[in-house]
Amino acid sequence: MPAEDHPQRIDSPADDPHPWARRLGVLLTLATFLLIGSGGLVTSLNAGLAVPDWPASFGYWFYLPARIWADVAVMMEHNHRLTGAFAGLICIATVIASVRAFGWRSRVAVLAYAVLAAYIYQGVMGGLRVTEKSVPLAVIHGVQGQLLFMLVVLLASCLGRYPARIKAAVAGFAGKQVISPTAYGLTLTFVVLMMMQLLLGAAVRHTQSASAIPDAPAVYGGFFPPMDQHVINEEFYELGGGQWQIYDHEPALSIEAADAEETPNLLISVPRVAATPPSVGLVMNQYLHRVMAMLVLPIVGFGMIHLLVKTYSAAPGLRGPVAVLSFLFVIQVLLGMSVIWSKEQPHIATSHQAVGAAMLGVATLLLIRVHLFRKLTCAPADAGT
């Protein structure tokens, strides 16, 4: 069989000299994904300001009295903070393991320092979002969480076994299957477009504008949204937009109120039925998010997948991310439609956000592997020129 059909695998303990660093990298990736998911649930339940103080929660650092924790919004927000603290501890342990494995001045260690700094910055931004009661900071906090996840995936990739495996297998590919600039460019473009899509999605979520286009997959019954506010005003209620649950303001429970109530339940009183049709700007924000998901991303994504599968299917480590990314893409589109059909049911909206983060993580992993494979297979030719 040709070498490229069965790339060499490395499974012996000698080829995994830093198992703890690798395991902590995987654990940090899972913890960061869990943190993004818990943050998404906080946003879906509109509980971002359920705890009004920071960094403590009602003056407590870890354990909250049952009378305070009884509120769903408070529980979700405080659990998100505890998840962040847990992930931060794992990040510190990963930095220590990276330094012990590769040296404190190595590139891997520098990347680990950057991830830790990003974690600290993300925590501070989350705190400022609470103390400043700022929606723009909430959007920034959400987007930065996705960028942090990309950094964590990069660090975990550097700590994993893949670099050693591909170096051992690459000799059989030198000069034969060098990934083309087109395939590499499509992979990079897909990651950039995913980041843009997540930014649009964060703006939709934090401005409560998922109901701006209340029907799906159609857009106000057609392909393009109306650009006239009077038309929007007339058609919004006809399409059921007035039945969506939105919020007057974000819940915030004072310490005095918590002491006065045995079982606060703010989320029951905060939601209300949508009373005002969206502005043209909110409609366009929702429309751009849909166009990116239904047109731009599929064209680039499936073009990239087709090229990688058809031409470079034997390249080590590419088939797994491609298969997972294809599966997640289908699930994500269905979840996006379900957000509209369910009138933004919180758990469906959170799942949509979490799968988007998973897609970005897998796409980042694929880009890293495509880049490394292309770099190593080009190396012999470059060295001889």
C-alpha positions as CSV (number, residue, x, y, z in Angstrom):
1,M,0.0,0.0,0.0
2,P,1.2,3.5,-0.6
3,A,2.6,5.4,2.4
4,E,-0.1,8.0,2.1
5,D,-2.9,5.5,2.5
6,H,-1.6,4.3,5.9
7,P,0.2,7.2,7.6
8,Q,2.4,6.1,10.4
9,R,0.8,6.3,13.9
10,I,2.7,6.9,17.1
11,D,1.2,5.3,20.1
12,S,4.2,4.3,22.3
13,P,4.8,6.0,25.6
14,A,8.2,7.2,24.4
15,D,6.4,9.3,21.8
16,D,4.3,11.0,24.4
17,P,6.9,12.4,26.8
18,H,4.6,15.0,28.3
19,P,1.3,13.2,29.1
20,W,0.2,15.5,31.9
21,A,0.6,18.6,29.7
22,R,-1.4,16.9,26.9
23,R,-4.1,15.8,29.3
24,L,-4.4,19.3,30.9
25,G,-4.6,20.8,27.4
26,V,-7.6,18.6,26.6
27,L,-9.2,19.3,30.0
28,L,-8.7,23.0,29.6
29,T,-10.4,22.8,26.1
30,L,-13.4,21.0,27.6
31,A,-13.6,23.4,30.6
32,T,-13.5,26.4,28.3
33,F,-16.2,25.0,26.1
34,L,-18.3,24.4,29.3
35,L,-17.7,28.0,30.3
36,I,-18.9,29.3,27.0
37,G,-22.0,27.1,27.2
38,S,-22.8,28.3,30.8
39,G,-22.3,31.9,29.6
40,G,-24.7,31.3,26.7
41,L,-27.3,30.0,29.1
42,V,-26.9,33.1,31.2
43,T,-27.6,35.2,28.1
44,S,-30.5,33.1,27.0
45,L,-32.1,33.5,30.4
46,N,-31.3,37.2,30.5
47,A,-29.5,36.7,33.8
48,G,-26.3,38.6,33.1
49,L,-27.1,41.1,35.9
50,A,-28.8,38.8,38.3
51,V,-25.9,39.2,40.6
52,P,-25.3,42.9,41.0
53,D,-21.8,42.9,42.6
54,W,-18.4,41.6,41.4
55,P,-16.1,39.7,42.0
56,A,-18.0,38.4,44.9
57,S,-21.7,37.4,44.6
58,F,-23.8,39.2,47.2
59,G,-20.7,39.4,49.3
60,Y,-20.0,35.7,49.1
61,W,-17.2,34.1,47.1
62,F,-18.2,30.5,46.6
63,Y,-21.2,29.3,48.6
64,L,-24.4,31.2,48.4
65,P,-27.2,30.9,51.0
66,A,-30.1,28.8,49.8
67,R,-32.5,31.9,50.0
68,I,-30.3,33.6,47.3
69,W,-29.4,30.6,45.2
70,A,-33.1,29.7,44.9
71,D,-33.5,32.2,42.1
72,V,-32.8,30.6,38.8
73,A,-31.1,33.7,37.3
74,V,-28.8,34.0,40.4
75,M,-28.0,30.3,40.2
76,M,-27.1,30.5,36.5
77,E,-24.9,33.6,36.9
78,H,-23.1,32.4,40.0
79,N,-22.5,29.0,38.5
80,H,-21.0,30.7,35.5
81,R,-18.6,32.5,37.8
82,L,-17.7,29.3,39.5
83,T,-17.1,27.6,36.2
84,G,-14.8,30.4,35.2
85,A,-12.9,30.1,38.4
86,F,-12.6,26.3,37.9
87,A,-11.4,26.8,34.3
88,G,-8.9,29.4,35.5
89,L,-7.3,27.0,37.9
90,I,-7.0,24.4,35.1
91,C,-5.4,27.1,33.0
92,I,-2.8,27.8,35.7
93,A,-2.0,24.1,36.0
94,T,-1.7,23.9,32.2
95,V,0.8,26.8,32.2
96,I,2.9,25.1,34.9
97,A,2.8,21.8,33.0
98,S,3.8,23.5,29.7
99,V,6.7,25.2,31.4
100,R,7.9,22.0,33.0
101,A,7.6,20.1,29.7
102,F,9.1,22.7,27.2
103,G,10.9,25.3,29.3
104,W,9.8,28.7,30.4
105,R,11.1,30.4,27.3
106,S,9.7,28.0,24.7
107,R,7.1,29.0,22.2
108,V,4.6,26.6,23.8
109,A,5.2,28.2,27.2
110,V,4.7,31.7,25.7
111,L,1.5,30.6,24.2
112,A,0.4,29.2,27.5
113,Y,1.2,32.6,29.1
114,A,-1.0,34.3,26.5
115,V,-3.9,31.9,27.2
116,L,-3.6,32.7,30.9
117,A,-3.5,36.4,30.3
118,A,-6.5,36.1,28.0
119,Y,-8.4,34.2,30.7
120,I,-7.7,36.9,33.3
121,Y,-8.7,39.7,30.8
122,Q,-11.9,37.8,30.0
123,G,-12.8,37.5,33.7
124,V,-12.2,41.3,34.2
125,M,-14.3,42.1,31.1
126,G,-17.1,39.9,32.5
127,G,-16.9,41.8,35.8
128,L,-17.0,45.2,34.1
129,R,-20.1,44.0,32.1
130,V,-21.8,43.6,35.5
131,T,-20.5,46.7,37.3
132,E,-21.1,49.0,34.3
133,K,-24.4,47.3,33.2
134,S,-23.2,47.6,29.6
135,V,-24.8,45.7,26.7
136,P,-21.8,46.6,24.4
137,L,-19.4,45.1,27.0
138,A,-21.7,42.0,27.1
139,V,-21.2,41.6,23.3
140,I,-17.5,42.1,23.6
141,H,-17.3,39.6,26.5
142,G,-19.2,37.0,24.4
143,V,-17.0,37.4,21.3
144,Q,-13.8,37.4,23.4
145,G,-14.9,34.1,24.9
146,Q,-14.9,32.6,21.4
147,L,-11.5,34.0,20.6
148,L,-10.2,32.6,23.9
149,F,-11.5,29.2,22.9
150,M,-9.5,29.4,19.7
151,L,-6.4,30.2,21.7
152,V,-7.0,27.2,24.0
153,V,-7.5,24.9,21.0
154,L,-4.2,26.1,19.6
155,L,-2.4,25.5,22.9
156,A,-4.0,22.0,23.2
157,S,-2.9,21.2,19.7
158,C,0.7,22.2,20.5
159,L,0.6,20.0,23.7
160,G,-1.0,17.0,21.9
161,R,0.5,14.1,19.9
162,Y,-0.4,15.3,16.5
163,P,2.8,17.3,15.8
164,A,4.9,14.3,16.4
165,R,2.6,12.0,14.4
166,I,2.6,14.2,11.4
167,K,6.4,14.7,11.5
168,A,6.8,10.9,11.4
169,A,4.3,10.4,8.6
170,V,5.2,13.4,6.4
171,A,8.2,11.8,4.7
172,G,5.9,9.7,2.5
173,F,4.0,12.9,1.4
174,A,7.0,15.2,0.6
175,G,6.5,16.6,-2.9
176,K,3.4,14.5,-3.5
177,Q,0.4,16.0,-1.8
178,V,1.3,19.5,-0.7
179,I,-1.9,21.3,0.2
180,S,-2.6,23.9,-2.4
181,P,-2.9,27.6,-1.6
182,T,-6.6,27.3,-2.6
183,A,-7.3,24.7,0.0
184,Y,-5.3,26.5,2.7
185,G,-7.0,29.8,1.8
186,L,-10.5,28.3,2.0
187,T,-9.8,26.9,5.4
188,L,-8.5,30.2,6.7
189,T,-11.4,32.1,5.1
190,F,-13.9,29.7,6.7
191,V,-12.4,30.3,10.2
192,V,-12.5,34.1,9.6
193,L,-16.2,33.9,8.4
194,M,-17.0,31.8,11.5
195,M,-15.6,34.6,13.7
196,M,-17.7,37.2,11.8
197,Q,-20.8,35.0,12.1
198,L,-20.3,34.6,15.9
199,L,-20.0,38.4,16.2
200,L,-23.3,38.9,14.4
201,G,-24.9,36.2,16.5
202,A,-23.6,37.9,19.7
203,A,-25.2,41.2,18.5
204,V,-28.5,39.4,17.8
205,R,-28.6,37.7,21.2
206,H,-27.6,40.7,23.3
207,T,-30.0,43.1,21.6
208,Q,-32.8,40.6,21.9
209,S,-33.4,40.9,18.1
210,A,-33.9,37.2,17.3
211,S,-37.5,38.1,16.8
212,A,-36.7,40.8,14.3
213,I,-37.5,38.4,11.5
214,P,-40.2,36.1,13.1
215,D,-40.5,33.6,10.3
216,A,-38.0,31.1,9.0
217,P,-36.6,30.1,6.6
218,A,-38.5,32.8,4.7
219,V,-37.8,36.5,5.5
220,Y,-41.1,38.3,6.1
221,G,-42.6,35.8,3.6
222,G,-39.9,36.3,0.9
223,F,-36.2,36.4,0.3
224,F,-35.4,39.9,1.4
225,P,-36.6,41.9,4.4
226,P,-38.7,45.0,4.1
227,M,-36.7,48.2,4.4
228,D,-39.7,50.4,5.2
229,Q,-40.6,50.7,8.9
230,H,-44.3,51.0,8.2
231,V,-44.2,47.6,6.3
232,I,-42.4,46.0,9.3
233,N,-44.9,47.4,11.7
234,E,-47.8,45.9,9.7
235,E,-46.3,42.4,9.0
236,F,-44.5,41.8,12.3
237,Y,-47.6,40.9,14.3
238,E,-49.2,39.0,11.4
239,L,-46.1,36.6,11.5
240,G,-46.5,36.1,15.2
241,G,-43.7,38.5,16.3
242,G,-45.9,39.8,19.2
243,Q,-45.8,36.3,20.8
244,W,-42.1,36.3,21.5
245,Q,-40.9,36.5,25.0
246,I,-38.5,39.4,25.4
247,Y,-37.3,41.5,28.4
248,D,-37.9,45.0,29.7
249,H,-34.6,44.9,31.6
250,E,-32.1,42.4,32.9
251,P,-32.9,41.1,36.4
252,A,-30.8,42.4,39.3
253,L,-31.4,41.4,42.9
254,S,-30.2,43.7,45.6
255,I,-28.7,42.2,48.8
256,E,-31.4,43.8,50.8
257,A,-34.1,42.1,48.6
258,A,-32.4,38.8,48.9
259,D,-32.4,39.0,52.7
260,A,-36.1,39.9,52.6
261,E,-37.2,37.0,50.4
262,E,-36.9,33.4,51.1
263,T,-37.4,32.2,47.5
264,P,-36.8,35.1,45.0
265,N,-37.9,34.2,41.5
266,L,-37.2,37.1,39.3
267,L,-37.3,35.4,36.0
268,I,-41.1,34.9,36.3
269,S,-41.8,38.7,36.4
270,V,-39.2,39.9,33.9
271,P,-40.3,38.4,30.6
272,R,-43.0,40.1,28.6
273,V,-44.6,39.7,25.3
274,A,-43.0,41.7,22.5
275,A,-44.9,45.0,22.2
276,T,-42.9,46.9,19.7
277,P,-41.9,45.9,16.1
278,P,-38.1,45.9,15.5
279,S,-36.2,48.7,13.8
280,V,-34.8,48.4,10.3
281,G,-31.4,48.1,11.8
282,L,-32.3,45.1,14.0
283,V,-33.9,43.4,11.0
284,M,-30.8,43.9,8.9
285,N,-28.6,42.5,11.8
286,Q,-30.8,39.4,11.9
287,Y,-30.8,39.1,8.1
288,L,-27.0,39.4,7.7
289,H,-26.7,36.6,10.3
290,R,-29.0,34.4,8.3
291,V,-27.3,35.2,4.9
292,M,-24.0,34.3,6.4
293,A,-25.4,31.0,7.8
294,M,-27.5,29.9,4.8
295,L,-25.3,31.2,1.9
296,V,-21.8,32.4,2.5
297,L,-20.6,29.8,5.1
298,P,-22.0,26.8,3.1
299,I,-20.3,27.9,-0.1
300,V,-16.9,28.4,1.5
301,G,-17.3,25.5,4.0
302,F,-18.4,22.8,1.6
303,G,-16.0,24.0,-1.0
304,M,-13.2,23.6,1.5
305,I,-14.5,20.2,2.7
306,H,-14.8,18.9,-0.9
307,L,-11.3,20.0,-1.8
308,L,-9.8,18.5,1.3
309,V,-11.6,15.2,1.0
310,K,-11.1,14.8,-2.7
311,T,-7.5,15.7,-2.9
312,Y,-6.0,15.4,0.6
313,S,-8.1,12.6,2.2
314,A,-4.9,10.6,2.9
315,A,-3.3,13.5,4.8
316,P,-3.0,12.4,8.5
317,G,-5.5,14.0,10.9
318,L,-7.7,15.9,8.5
319,R,-10.6,13.4,7.9
320,G,-11.8,13.5,11.6
321,P,-12.2,17.3,11.9
322,V,-13.8,17.5,8.4
323,A,-16.4,14.8,9.3
324,V,-17.2,16.5,12.6
325,L,-17.4,19.9,11.1
326,S,-19.8,18.6,8.4
327,F,-22.0,17.0,11.0
328,L,-22.0,20.1,13.2
329,F,-22.9,22.4,10.2
330,V,-26.1,20.5,9.6
331,I,-27.0,20.5,13.3
332,Q,-26.3,24.2,13.6
333,V,-28.6,25.1,10.7
334,L,-31.4,23.1,12.2
335,L,-30.9,24.7,15.6
336,G,-30.9,28.2,14.0
337,M,-34.2,27.5,12.4
338,S,-35.5,26.0,15.7
339,V,-34.6,29.2,17.6
340,I,-37.1,31.0,15.3
341,W,-39.7,28.2,15.4
342,S,-39.6,28.0,19.2
343,K,-39.6,31.8,19.6
344,E,-36.2,31.7,21.1
345,Q,-36.6,29.0,23.7
346,P,-33.6,29.5,26.1
347,H,-32.2,26.0,25.9
348,I,-32.4,25.8,22.1
349,A,-30.8,29.3,21.8
350,T,-28.0,28.2,24.1
351,S,-27.5,25.0,22.1
352,H,-27.3,27.1,19.0
353,Q,-24.6,29.2,20.5
354,A,-22.7,26.3,21.9
355,V,-22.6,24.4,18.6
356,G,-21.4,27.5,17.0
357,A,-18.5,27.6,19.4
358,A,-17.8,23.9,18.8
359,M,-17.7,24.6,15.0
360,L,-15.2,27.4,15.5
361,G,-13.1,25.1,17.7
362,V,-13.1,22.3,15.1
363,A,-12.5,24.7,12.3
364,T,-9.5,26.1,14.2
365,L,-8.1,22.6,14.8
366,L,-8.5,21.9,11.1
367,L,-6.7,25.1,10.1
368,I,-3.8,24.3,12.5
369,R,-3.4,20.8,11.0
370,V,-3.7,22.0,7.4
371,H,-1.1,24.7,8.1
372,L,1.3,22.2,9.8
373,F,0.9,19.6,7.1
374,R,1.4,22.1,4.3
375,K,4.4,23.6,6.1
376,L,6.1,20.3,6.7
377,T,5.5,18.8,3.2
378,C,6.8,22.0,1.7
379,A,9.9,22.0,3.8
380,P,12.0,19.6,1.7
381,A,11.3,21.4,-1.5
382,D,12.0,24.8,0.1
383,A,15.2,23.5,1.6
384,G,16.5,22.5,-1.8
385,T,15.8,25.8,-3.5
